[in-house]
Amino acid sequence: MGFINDKKKDTKETKKPKKPEPRFKKVYSQYDWNEISIIVDTKTGVNYLVFDGHITTLLDADGKPVVTMITEDSKK
């Protein structure tokens, strides 16, 4: 007679894989008539301005992209 094996499953098989860190991190939000946000690419440090469904690189006074230095602490 065959019985179903009631042994507990190995916990290694039931563990979910670690969820990867998000690539983009919201660092600023402002709400007026629409939301204006600044997000940072955690791989490159490039800052982006997001407004009304559009996204563009955030530029400094010289027209160069704003880049945030990425450290292990800033990824959290």
PAZAPA-4460 file (N, C-alpha, C; in steps of 0.05 Angstrom, whole numbers, plus 32768, in hexadecimal, padded with zeros to 4 digits):
% residues 76
    n_x    n_y    n_z   ca_x   ca_y   ca_z    c_x    c_y    c_z   seq   type   mol
   8011   7FE8   8000   8000   8000   8000   8011   8019   8000     1      M     A
   800B   802C   7FEF   801B   8045   7FEE   800E   805B   7FFE     2      G     A
   801D   8067   8010   8014   807D   801F   8022   8097   8016     3      F     A
   8015   80AD   8019   8021   80C7   8013   8036   80CC   8028     4      I     A
   804E   80D4   801F   8064   80DA   8031   805E   80F5   803F     5      N     A
   805B   80F4   805A   8054   810B   8069   806D   811A   8074     6      D     A
   8084   8113   806B   809C   8120   8075   809B   813E   806E     7      K     A
   80A7   814E   8080   80A8   816B   807B   80BA   8170   8063     8      K     A
   80B2   8184   8053   80C2   818B   803C   80DB   8199   8045     9      K     A
   80F0   8196   8036   8109   81A4   803C   8105   81C2   803B    10      D     A
   810D   81D0   804F   8108   81ED   8050   8117   81FC   803A    11      T     A
   812D   81F1   8030   813C   81FD   801B   812B   81FE   8001    12      K     A
   811A   81EB   7FFD   810A   81EA   7FE5   80F3   81FE   7FE7    13      E     A
   80E9   8203   7FFF   80D2   8214   8003   80D9   8232   8006    14      T     A
   80F2   8238   800A   80FB   8254   800D   80F7   8263   7FF2    15      K     A
   80ED   827B   7FF4   80EA   828B   7FDC   8105   8298   7FD6    16      K     A
   810B   829C   7FBC   8124   82A9   7FB6   8123   82C6   7FBF    17      P     A
   813B   82D1   7FC5   813C   82ED   7FCF   8134   8300   7FB9    18      K     A
   8122   8312   7FBF   8118   8326   7FAC   812F   833A   7FA6    19      K     A
   8134   833F   7F8C   8149   8352   7F86   8142   836E   7F8E    20      P     A
   8156   837E   7F95   8152   839A   7F9C   8147   83A9   7F84    21      E     A
   8135   83BC   7F89   812B   83CC   7F72   8141   83DD   7F65    22      P     A
   813F   83E0   7F4B   8153   83EF   7F3C   8150   840D   7F41    23      R     A
   8138   8417   7F44   8133   8433   7F48   8128   8438   7F64    24      F     A
   8130   844F   7F70   8128   8456   7F8B   811D   8473   7F8A    25      K     A
   8105   8477   7F94   80F9   8492   7F95   8106   84A0   7FAD    26      K     A
   8112   84B8   7FA7   8120   84C7   7FBC   8111   84E1   7FC3    27      V     A
   80FE   84E9   7FB2   80EF   8502   7FB7   80D4   8500   7FA9    28      Y     A
   80BF   850B   7FB7   80A5   850D   7FAB   8098   8527   7FB4    29      S     A
   808A   8534   7FA2   807C   854D   7FA8   8060   854A   7F9A    30      Q     A
   804C   8551   7FA9   8030   854F   7F9F   8025   856B   7F9D    31      Y     A
   801F   8574   7F85   8010   858C   7F81   7FF7   8584   7F72    32      D     A
   7FF5   858A   7F59   7FDF   8580   7F48   7FE5   8565   7F3D    33      W     A
   7FFF   855E   7F3B   8008   8544   7F33   8020   853D   7F44    34      N     A
   8028   8524   7F44   803F   851C   7F53   8058   8521   7F43    35      E     A
   806C   852D   7F50   8086   8531   7F44   8099   8521   7F56    36      I     A
   80A9   850F   7F49   80BB   84FE   7F58   80D7   84FF   7F4C    37      S     A
   80EA   84FA   7F5D   8106   84F6   7F54   810D   84D9   7F5C    38      I     A
   8116   84C9   7F49   811F   84AE   7F4E   813C   84AB   7F47    39      I     A
   8149   8499   7F54   8166   8494   7F4F   816A   8477   7F46    40      V     A
   8179   8474   7F30   8181   8459   7F27   8196   844F   7F3A    41      D     A
   8190   843A   7F49   81A3   8430   7F5D   81BC   8423   7F52    42      T     A
   81BD   841E   7F38   81D5   8413   7F2C   81E8   8429   7F21    43      K     A
   81DC   843E   7F16   81ED   8453   7F0A   81EE   846D   7F1A    44      T     A
   81DA   8471   7F2B   81D9   848A   7F3B   81CB   84A1   7F2C    45      G     A
   81C3   849D   7F13   81B7   84B2   7F03   819B   84B8   7F0F    46      V     A
   8195   84D3   7F12   817B   84DC   7F1C   8168   84E2   7F05    47      N     A
   814F   84DB   7F09   813A   84E0   7EF5   8123   84EF   7F01    48      Y     A
   8117   8501   7EF1   8100   8510   7EF9   80E7   8502   7EED    49      L     A
   80D3   84FC   7EFD   80BB   84EF   7EF3   80A4   8502   7EF8    50      V     A
   8095   8508   7EE3   807E   851A   7EE5   8069   8513   7ED1    51      F     A
   8051   8510   7EDA   803A   850B   7EC8   803F   84F5   7EB4    52      D     A
   804B   84DF   7EBD   804F   84C8   7EAC   8067   84CA   7E9A    53      G     A
   8077   84DF   7E9D   808F   84E3   7E8C   80A7   84E1   7E9E    54      H     A
   80BD   84D9   7E92   80D6   84D7   7EA1   80ED   84E3   7E91    55      I     A
   80FE   84F2   7E9E   8115   84FE   7E91   812D   84FF   7EA5    56      T     A
   8144   8500   7E9A   815C   8502   7EAB   815C   851D   7EB9    57      T     A
   8162   851E   7ED3   8164   8537   7EE2   817F   8543   7EDC    58      L     A
   817F   855C   7ED3   8198   8569   7ECB   81A0   857E   7EDF    59      L     A
   81BB   8583   7EE2   81C5   8598   7EF3   81C6   85B2   7EE3    60      D     A
   81D1   85C7   7EEF   81D2   85E2   7EE2   81E3   85E1   7EC9    61      A     A
   81F6   85CF   7EC6   8207   85CD   7EAE   81FB   85BB   7E99    62      D     A
   81E3   85AF   7E9E   81D7   859E   7E8A   81E0   8581   7E8C    63      G     A
   81EF   857A   7EA1   81F9   855F   7EA5   81E6   8550   7EB7    64      K     A
   81E3   8535   7EB3   81D2   8526   7EC5   81DA   8527   7EE2    65      P     A
   81C7   8529   7EF4   81CC   8528   7F10   81D1   850B   7F18    66      V     A
   81E8   8505   7F24   81EF   84EA   7F2C   81F4   84E9   7F4A    67      V     A
   81E6   84D6   7F57   81E9   84D2   7F73   81FD   84BB   7F78    68      T     A
   8210   84C0   7F8A   8223   84AA   7F90   8214   8494   7F9E    69      M     A
   8217   847C   7F94   820A   8464   7F9F   821C   8456   7FB3    70      I     A
   8212   8453   7FCC   8221   8444   7FE0   820F   842E   7FE9    71      T     A
   821A   841B   7FF8   8209   8405   8003   81F4   8410   8016    72      E     A
   81F9   8425   8025   81E5   8430   8037   81CF   843D   8028    73      D     A
   81D4   844A   8011   81BF   8457   8002   81AD   8444   7FF3    74      S     A
   81B5   842B   7FF0   81A3   8417   7FE3   818D   840E   7FF5    75      K     A
   8190   8412   800F   817B   8408   8022   8164   841B   8024    76      K     A
***
